[in-house]
Amino acid sequence: MQPELISSLAESYAARYTTPEEAVLQRINEETVKNHPQGHMISGHVQGRFLSFISNMIQPKYILEIGTFTGYSALCMAEGIAAGGQLHTIELRQEDADTALKNFNIAQKNNFITLHVGNAKDIIPTLPYQWDLVFIDADKTSYIEYYELVLNKLSEKGLIIADNVLFHGQVLEEPIKGKNALAIQAFNKHVAEDPRVEQVMLTIRDGLLLIKKK
């Protein structure tokens, strides 16, 4: 059993004093947790409001999400998108992509959200945009590759947010075990040693790493 990284009481308190989700997001959140076998992977209320908050501050024209899941985080980031902007999100699993597309339609955001189904490593190089906001939340063993694929396409004001950088506390263990925890540790170290960027790690949910160019 993994140790409790952040007090559940503190998390409940944070949720109580965080702006509530809109009804459509609350429904997606509840349905995902209830019905999806990996429902715990959803960004959820507090992290979702954080993504929305950052997006509203940046007002990005082009957003890239790597790992759509059921569409919750994309809809949160879409709240701050600039007029005429586009959000591109990539999902490997067809079943999750179908669920996300349904949720985008219900939220009436499908007019500026493009969902790509397939391997992000193949899809990212085909997208001809400078990204203002990138959210990485896909297979952990590919984080470094995703990071390198998007960094050169990041706009001057652009921000990368990587999820799960604490990986359920497994990165705190000595020695670190498991391919995903080892991959996240390698990613965190890779970014920390990259002279092109500066970054800050936040202990929201399972850990978020915010990265921008120097």
N, C-alpha and C positions, 0 to 999 in steps of 0.2 A: 504493500500500500504506500502510495506516494505521500510525503508530508504535505501539510497544508501550507502553501507558500504565503498566501495572504489570508488573513483572518476572514472567515465567512461572515462574521458580524460586521467587519469593516466593509466588505463588499456589499452587504445588504444596506448598510448605512449610506454608502456611496450611491447605490441605485435609488434610494429614497430621495436623495437630494440632487439627483440628476434629472434634467428635463425629460419628461416621459416620451416614449415612442409614439409616433402617429399610429392610428388604429391598424392600418395595413401592415406596418412593420411588426406590431405586436402579434398580429395573426400569423405572419410568416415565422416569427420567432417561436411562438407556441406550437405551431404545426410541425416545424422542423424538429424541435426538442422531443415532441411526442411521437412522431412517426418515423423519423429517419434513424437508422441504426447508428450513425455517427453524429447524432444531433448535437452533441457537446461541442462540435467543431464550429458552430455558428458564432459570429462575433458577439451577438447579444446586445442588451440594452446599453450598458455604460460604454463599452467599446464602440458600439454603433454611433452613439451620440458624440464620442470623441472624433470618429472619422468624419461625421457631418460637420462638427465644429471646425476642424482643420480645413475641410473643403470650402466651407463658407468664408474662412479667413483668406485662403489662397485665391478663391474664385477661378479654378482651373478651367482652361478651354479644352484640354485633352487629358483624360484620365485613363490609365491602364490598370486593370485588375488581373492578377494571375491567380486563378483559383476562384471560380464563381460560387461554388456550392449551391445553395438554394436562392441566391440573389440578394440576400439581406444587406451585406456590406456594400454592394454596388448601389443599391437604392439609397443607402445612407450617404455615400460620397456624392451621388447625383444631386443631392439637395443644394450643393454649393456651386454647381457647374455654371460657367459663364454662358450668356446668351449665345446661341449658335454653336455651343460646345458639343463634344462627343465623348462618350464613355465606351471603351472597348474592354470586354471581359472575356477571359478564356477559361474553359472548363474541359477537362479530359473525359469525364464520364457523361455519357449521353443521357442517362436517367436524371442526373442532377441538373444538366443543362435544360432538359425539358421542364423540370420543376421551376427553375429560375425564369425561363421564358414566360411561363404561365404567370409567375409573380410580377414580372415586369409589365405584362399586359394588364393585370389587375390594378397595378399602381399607376397605369397610364404613363409610363416612362419609356416605353418601347420605341418611341419616335427618335430618341437620341442615344439609346443604349444598343450597341451591337454585340451580340453573343457569338463567340467563335468556339467551335467544338473541335478538340484535337490537342496535339502536343504543343505546349507554349513555346518550346525551343524552336519549332518549325514556324509557328505563326508570328511571333514577335518580329523577326526580321522583315516580314512582309508588310508591316504597318508603318506608313510613311509619316509619322508624327513626332513632334517634340513634346514629350510628356511633362505636364505640370504637376501631376500627382500619380504615383504608382503604388499599388498595394500588392505585396507579395504574400500569398497565403496558400501555397500549393505544396507539392512534395518536397520534403525538407532536404533530401539529398541533392536537389538541383538548385538550391538557393543561390549558391555562388554563381552558377551559370546564368540564372535569371538576372541577378544583380549586374553582371558584366554586360549582358545583352541590353539592359535598359539605361545604364549609367551614361553612356555616350549619347543617348537620345533624350536625356533629361534637360529640360529648359533651364535657363539661368535661375529662375525662381522655383524650380522644380523640387519636389520632395518625394523620397521613397519611404514607405512605411512597411517594415517586415514584421509579420506576426509570428507568435510562438517561439520567440527567441530565448525564453526560459525553459521551454519544452518540459512542462510539468515538473520542473525542479530537477530533472535528470542532468542538466548541465552543471549542477552544483555538486554532484557526487564525485567522489574520488575512489577509484578511477571512473571516468565517464564510460558507460556501457550502452550498447544499442546503436544501430546505424543512424537512426534519426537524431538522437542526442549528440552523437559524434559529429554529424553533418552540421547541426546547428552551432555547435561549439566552433567548428572550423569556419563557418560563415561569420560568426561574431568576431572571431580573431582576424579574418580576412578584411572585414570592414574597418576594424580598429587600427589595422596596420596600413590602410590605404591612404597615401598622402593626398589624394584628390578630394577627399571628403571630410566632413565633420559629422558627428553623430551623438545622439543621446538615447539611452535605453530607459524605458519606462516600465514600471511594474504593474501596468494595467492588465488584468486578466492573466494571460499566459506569457506576457512580456511583449512589448512593441519596441522596435528599433527605428528611430527617425533619422534619416540620412539626407544630407544635402551637399552639393558641391561647395568647395571653398571659394 
